[in-house]
Amino acid sequence: MATWLVRRVAASLAIVFAVVTFTFLLLHLAPGEPFLPSGDTPIDPAVVARLRHQFGLDQSLPLQYAKYLGALAHGQLGESFALHRPVADALGDAIPNTLVLVGTALVLELLLGLAFGVYQAARARRLPDVALGYATLFLNSVPTFWLGLLLLLVFGEALRWFPVGGVVDPVVHASLPWAGRTADRLWHLALPALTLGCVGAAGTARYERAAMLEVINQDYVRTARAKGLPERRVVLVHALRNALLPLVTLFGLSFPFLLTGAVLVEWVFAWPGMGKLTAEAIFRRDYPVVLAAATSASTMVVLGSLLADVLYAIADPRIRVHGE
């Protein structure tokens, strides 16, 4: 298994390197220039030329690429064109907010998806199963930004049950006690996390329903029923335990989906995370921020996938034997 793990780590590093390379090339080959205003405001060409020379954009593309890889190898992400601050500091402020949002959404997705999937399998081909099947299919087909806008309009603007944006209330948050500050953060987190979590939970529920239906017809489940065990114990102990393996795979699949979906959700809810920072940097053609965000996102994705593979190998002894 150690050899397999080394191969997976090497493949993960190769994926990150490929993402960095493609992002670098696409950014520099795409039409448009940094430092230029978005409107019709004129700018002195001498100022643009001086800025391009300051940030090394007047050099050849291969030389820029080699310098960027060298700086990246030393942990240097450069300075933002638009924010006028080190990119590492900007990401350091944004990444924790994104991880909180994605982590909360992932927990909601797995818990809700597991609960609905087990409930549907226990009532397969009956009215609750059919109704939930259509509901999860609808949610799984809904774009995250559309659902986010809908929740924002209904629960934020119309009912005013939740705030419409931000991480905390900038006016009263600092004056609240610890419990109040925690509640304030959770209050602001509710809608964006629910947006991401509900869409993912719909797909997870369909996967878990299929896994439960496959397990529930096995001989050992019929034997448990024949012994007179309560149906709840048969489903939740004997069947569910062996139907949990797909959740490990879904963890590896869900993390990239949540990370990419967070870009639009953060934009809708003005959540100051990595997605919002990246979207703004793309519009400003802020090369260092976009490159650093792509590198960070790809690193988190491959780490999530690697963790899912390791957990799957731990959970299923057959994979360990095959790997050895």
Secondary structure, DSSP 8 states (H G I E B T S, - for coil): -HHHHHHHHHHHHHHHHHHHHHHHHHHHHSS--TTS-SSS----HHHHHHHHHHTTTTS-HHHHHHHHHHHHHTT---B-TTT-SBHHHHHHHHHHHHHHHHHHHHHHHHHHHHHHHHHHHHTTTSHHHHHHHHHHHHHHHS-HHHHHHHHIIIIIIIS--S-SS-SS-TTTGGGS-HHHHHHHHHHHHHHHHHHHHHHHHHHHHHHHHHHHHHHTTSHHHHHHHHTT--HHHIIIIIIHHHT-HHHHHHHHHHHHHHHHHHHHHHHHTT--SHHHHHHHHHHHT-HHHHHHHHHHHHHHHHHHHHHHHHHHHHH-HHHHHHH-
